Amino acid sequence: MNGKQLMKLMERHGWRLDRISGSHHVMIKDGCRSIPVPIHGSTELPKGLERTILKQAQITED
């Protein structure tokens, strides 16, 4: 999964884009910490990073 796909998944679970800082898009949701998502074109995210972001966002892998 690349960063853009991960952002779309997070948006379906109520997260929204707060700001862009360089190549990182910072996602927010009420009652949760902000989560930066790296966007590097169509480059796949490492599986460990993908799992960590999903865990922080409290999203189970689909």
N, CA, C and O atoms as a GROMACS GRO file, in nm:
protein
  248
    1MET      N    1   0.086  -0.117   0.000
    1MET     CA    2   0.000   0.000   0.000
    1MET      C    3   0.090   0.123   0.000
    1MET      O    4   0.186   0.130   0.077
    2ASN      N    5   0.060   0.218  -0.085
    2ASN     CA    6   0.139   0.342  -0.084
    2ASN      C    7   0.070   0.445   0.006
    2ASN      O    8  -0.039   0.420   0.057
    3GLY      N    9   0.135   0.559   0.026
    3GLY     CA   10   0.084   0.661   0.119
    3GLY      C   11  -0.053   0.713   0.082
    3GLY      O   12  -0.136   0.737   0.170
    4LYS      N   13  -0.079   0.732  -0.048
    4LYS     CA   14  -0.209   0.784  -0.091
    4LYS      C   15  -0.321   0.685  -0.062
    4LYS      O   16  -0.430   0.725  -0.022
    5GLN      N   17  -0.294   0.557  -0.084
    5GLN     CA   18  -0.394   0.454  -0.054
    5GLN      C   19  -0.422   0.448   0.096
    5GLN      O   20  -0.536   0.432   0.138
    6LEU      N   21  -0.316   0.462   0.175
    6LEU     CA   22  -0.331   0.460   0.320
    6LEU      C   23  -0.414   0.580   0.367
    6LEU      O   24  -0.499   0.566   0.455
    7MET      N   25  -0.390   0.697   0.308
    7MET     CA   26  -0.469   0.815   0.344
    7MET      C   27  -0.617   0.795   0.312
    7MET      O   28  -0.702   0.832   0.392
    8LYS      N   29  -0.648   0.736   0.197
    8LYS     CA   30  -0.788   0.711   0.160
    8LYS      C   31  -0.854   0.616   0.258
    8LYS      O   32  -0.970   0.635   0.293
    9LEU      N   33  -0.781   0.513   0.303
    9LEU     CA   34  -0.833   0.420   0.401
    9LEU      C   35  -0.861   0.493   0.532
    9LEU      O   36  -0.965   0.472   0.595
   10MET      N   37  -0.768   0.579   0.574
   10MET     CA   38  -0.787   0.654   0.697
   10MET      C   39  -0.906   0.748   0.686
   10MET      O   40  -0.982   0.764   0.782
   11GLU      N   41  -0.925   0.811   0.570
   11GLU     CA   42  -1.038   0.902   0.550
   11GLU      C   43  -1.171   0.827   0.562
   11GLU      O   44  -1.269   0.882   0.612
   12ARG      N   45  -1.175   0.702   0.515
   12ARG     CA   46  -1.297   0.621   0.528
   12ARG      C   47  -1.328   0.590   0.675
   12ARG      O   48  -1.442   0.557   0.709
   13HIS      N   49  -1.227   0.599   0.761
   13HIS     CA   50  -1.246   0.572   0.904
   13HIS      C   51  -1.254   0.702   0.985
   13HIS      O   52  -1.236   0.699   1.107
   14GLY      N   53  -1.280   0.814   0.921
   14GLY     CA   54  -1.304   0.939   0.993
   14GLY      C   55  -1.186   1.032   1.009
   14GLY      O   56  -1.201   1.138   1.070
   15TRP      N   57  -1.069   0.998   0.957
   15TRP     CA   58  -0.952   1.085   0.965
   15TRP      C   59  -0.961   1.190   0.856
   15TRP      O   60  -1.022   1.167   0.752
   16ARG      N   61  -0.900   1.306   0.879
   16ARG     CA   62  -0.898   1.411   0.777
   16ARG      C   63  -0.760   1.476   0.772
   16ARG      O   64  -0.684   1.473   0.869
   17LEU      N   65  -0.730   1.534   0.657
   17LEU     CA   66  -0.601   1.598   0.636
   17LEU      C   67  -0.597   1.730   0.712
   17LEU      O   68  -0.686   1.814   0.695
   18ASP      N   69  -0.496   1.748   0.795
   18ASP     CA   70  -0.480   1.872   0.872
   18ASP      C   71  -0.385   1.966   0.801
   18ASP      O   72  -0.416   2.084   0.780
   19ARG      N   73  -0.268   1.913   0.765
   19ARG     CA   74  -0.168   1.998   0.699
   19ARG      C   75  -0.068   1.910   0.624
   19ARG      O   76  -0.064   1.788   0.643
   20ILE      N   77   0.011   1.973   0.541
   20ILE     CA   78   0.116   1.904   0.467
   20ILE      C   79   0.247   1.966   0.509
   20ILE      O   80   0.264   2.088   0.503
   21SER      N   81   0.340   1.883   0.551
   21SER     CA   82   0.471   1.929   0.594
   21SER      C   83   0.575   1.854   0.512
   21SER      O   84   0.612   1.741   0.545
   22GLY      N   85   0.621   1.916   0.406
   22GLY     CA   86   0.716   1.850   0.316
   22GLY      C   87   0.647   1.735   0.245
   22GLY      O   88   0.545   1.754   0.179
   23SER      N   89   0.703   1.614   0.258
   23SER     CA   90   0.644   1.498   0.192
   23SER      C   91   0.554   1.420   0.286
   23SER      O   92   0.516   1.307   0.254
   24HIS      N   93   0.519   1.478   0.401
   24HIS     CA   94   0.432   1.410   0.497
   24HIS      C   95   0.299   1.483   0.506
   24HIS      O   96   0.294   1.605   0.522
   25HIS      N   97   0.192   1.407   0.496
   25HIS     CA   98   0.058   1.460   0.513
   25HIS      C   99   0.014   1.423   0.654
   25HIS      O  100   0.016   1.306   0.691
   26VAL      N  101  -0.025   1.522   0.733
   26VAL     CA  102  -0.059   1.499   0.873
   26VAL      C  103  -0.210   1.483   0.884
   26VAL      O  104  -0.287   1.573   0.851
   27MET      N  105  -0.251   1.365   0.931
   27MET     CA  106  -0.393   1.331   0.944
   27MET      C  107  -0.436   1.350   1.089
   27MET      O  108  -0.360   1.321   1.181
   28ILE      N  109  -0.560   1.400   1.109
   28ILE     CA  110  -0.612   1.420   1.244
   28ILE      C  111  -0.752   1.361   1.255
   28ILE      O  112  -0.822   1.342   1.156
   29LYS      N  113  -0.789   1.334   1.381
   29LYS     CA  114  -0.923   1.287   1.413
   29LYS      C  115  -0.951   1.332   1.555
   29LYS      O  116  -0.862   1.327   1.640
   30ASP      N  117  -1.073   1.376   1.582
   30ASP     CA  118  -1.108   1.422   1.717
   30ASP      C  119  -1.080   1.314   1.820
   30ASP      O  120  -1.117   1.199   1.801
   31GLY      N  121  -1.015   1.353   1.929
   31GLY     CA  122  -0.986   1.260   2.037
   31GLY      C  123  -0.864   1.173   2.015
   31GLY      O  124  -0.835   1.087   2.098
   32CYS      N  125  -0.790   1.193   1.906
   32CYS     CA  126  -0.672   1.112   1.875
   32CYS      C  127  -0.553   1.202   1.845
   32CYS      O  128  -0.570   1.320   1.813
   33ARG      N  129  -0.433   1.145   1.856
   33ARG     CA  130  -0.313   1.218   1.819
   33ARG      C  131  -0.304   1.230   1.668
   33ARG      O  132  -0.361   1.149   1.595
   34SER      N  133  -0.234   1.330   1.620
   34SER     CA  134  -0.213   1.344   1.476
   34SER      C  135  -0.114   1.236   1.430
   34SER      O  136  -0.027   1.194   1.506
   35ILE      N  137  -0.130   1.193   1.305
   35ILE     CA  138  -0.045   1.088   1.249
   35ILE      C  139   0.011   1.136   1.116
   35ILE      O  140  -0.066   1.165   1.024
   36PRO      N  141   0.145   1.146   1.103
   36PRO     CA  142   0.203   1.182   0.974
   36PRO      C  143   0.209   1.060   0.881
   36PRO      O  144   0.248   0.951   0.923
   37VAL      N  145   0.171   1.081   0.756
   37VAL     CA  146   0.175   0.974   0.656
   37VAL      C  147   0.270   1.018   0.545
   37VAL      O  148   0.245   1.120   0.480
   38PRO      N  149   0.380   0.944   0.522
   38PRO     CA  150   0.473   0.982   0.416
   38PRO      C  151   0.412   0.957   0.278
   38PRO      O  152   0.355   0.851   0.253
   39ILE      N  153   0.425   1.055   0.189
   39ILE     CA  154   0.375   1.044   0.053
   39ILE      C  155   0.496   1.056  -0.040
   39ILE      O  156   0.553   1.164  -0.054
   40HIS      N  157   0.534   0.945  -0.102
   40HIS     CA  158   0.650   0.943  -0.191
   40HIS      C  159   0.607   0.882  -0.325
   40HIS      O  160   0.658   0.778  -0.366
   41GLY      N  161   0.514   0.948  -0.391
   41GLY     CA  162   0.465   0.900  -0.520
   41GLY      C  163   0.396   0.766  -0.506
   41GLY      O  164   0.316   0.746  -0.414
   42SER      N  165   0.425   0.674  -0.595
   42SER     CA  166   0.360   0.543  -0.592
   42SER      C  167   0.446   0.439  -0.519
   42SER      O  168   0.419   0.319  -0.526
   43THR      N  169   0.551   0.485  -0.450
   43THR     CA  170   0.639   0.394  -0.376
   43THR      C  171   0.562   0.329  -0.261
   43THR      O  172   0.496   0.397  -0.183
   44GLU      N  173   0.572   0.198  -0.252
   44GLU     CA  174   0.506   0.124  -0.145
   44GLU      C  175   0.571   0.157  -0.010
   44GLU      O  176   0.693   0.171  -0.001
   45LEU      N  177   0.489   0.169   0.094
   45LEU     CA  178   0.541   0.188   0.228
   45LEU      C  179   0.593   0.054   0.280
   45LEU      O  180   0.537  -0.051   0.247
   46PRO      N  181   0.699   0.056   0.360
   46PRO     CA  182   0.743  -0.068   0.423
   46PRO      C  183   0.630  -0.126   0.509
   46PRO      O  184   0.556  -0.050   0.573
   47LYS      N  185   0.616  -0.259   0.511
   47LYS     CA  186   0.505  -0.324   0.584
   47LYS      C  187   0.502  -0.284   0.731
   47LYS      O  188   0.394  -0.264   0.787
   48GLY      N  189   0.618  -0.274   0.795
   48GLY     CA  190   0.622  -0.237   0.936
   48GLY      C  191   0.568  -0.098   0.960
   48GLY      O  192   0.495  -0.076   1.056
   49LEU      N  193   0.602  -0.003   0.874
   49LEU     CA  194   0.553   0.134   0.887
   49LEU      C  195   0.403   0.138   0.863
   49LEU      O  196   0.330   0.207   0.935
   50GLU      N  197   0.356   0.065   0.763
   50GLU     CA  198   0.213   0.058   0.733
   50GLU      C  199   0.136   0.005   0.854
   50GLU      O  200   0.034   0.062   0.892
   51ARG      N  201   0.185  -0.104   0.915
   51ARG     CA  202   0.119  -0.162   1.033
   51ARG      C  203   0.119  -0.065   1.150
   51ARG      O  204   0.020  -0.054   1.223
   52THR      N  205   0.231   0.007   1.169
   52THR     CA  206   0.241   0.103   1.279
   52THR      C  207   0.140   0.216   1.263
   52THR      O  208   0.074   0.253   1.360
   53ILE      N  209   0.129   0.270   1.142
   53ILE     CA  210   0.033   0.379   1.118
   53ILE      C  211  -0.109   0.330   1.139
   53ILE      O  212  -0.190   0.399   1.201
   54LEU      N  213  -0.141   0.210   1.089
   54LEU     CA  214  -0.276   0.154   1.106
   54LEU      C  215  -0.305   0.130   1.255
   54LEU      O  216  -0.418   0.153   1.300
   55LYS      N  217  -0.206   0.085   1.330
   55LYS     CA  218  -0.224   0.062   1.473
   55LYS      C  219  -0.250   0.192   1.545
   55LYS      O  220  -0.338   0.200   1.631
   56GLN      N  221  -0.173   0.297   1.512
   56GLN     CA  222  -0.193   0.428   1.574
   56GLN      C  223  -0.331   0.484   1.541
   56GLN      O  224  -0.394   0.551   1.624
   57ALA      N  225  -0.378   0.456   1.420
   57ALA     CA  226  -0.509   0.506   1.377
   57ALA      C  227  -0.623   0.415   1.425
   57ALA      O  228  -0.740   0.444   1.400
   58GLN      N  229  -0.589   0.307   1.492
   58GLN     CA  230  -0.687   0.210   1.545
   58GLN      C  231  -0.772   0.152   1.432
   58GLN      O  232  -0.894   0.140   1.444
   59ILE      N  233  -0.705   0.116   1.322
   59ILE     CA  234  -0.770   0.054   1.207
   59ILE      C  235  -0.715  -0.086   1.193
   59ILE      O  236  -0.593  -0.106   1.185
   60THR      N  237  -0.804  -0.185   1.189
   60THR     CA  238  -0.758  -0.323   1.166
   60THR      C  239  -0.734  -0.340   1.018
   60THR      O  240  -0.804  -0.282   0.935
   61GLU      N  241  -0.634  -0.421   0.983
   61GLU     CA  242  -0.601  -0.443   0.843
   61GLU      C  243  -0.716  -0.513   0.773
   61GLU      O  244  -0.768  -0.613   0.822
   62ASP      N  245  -0.754  -0.459   0.658
   62ASP     CA  246  -0.867  -0.513   0.581
   62ASP      C  247  -0.822  -0.625   0.490
   62ASP      O  248  -0.903  -0.683   0.418
   0.00000   0.00000   0.00000
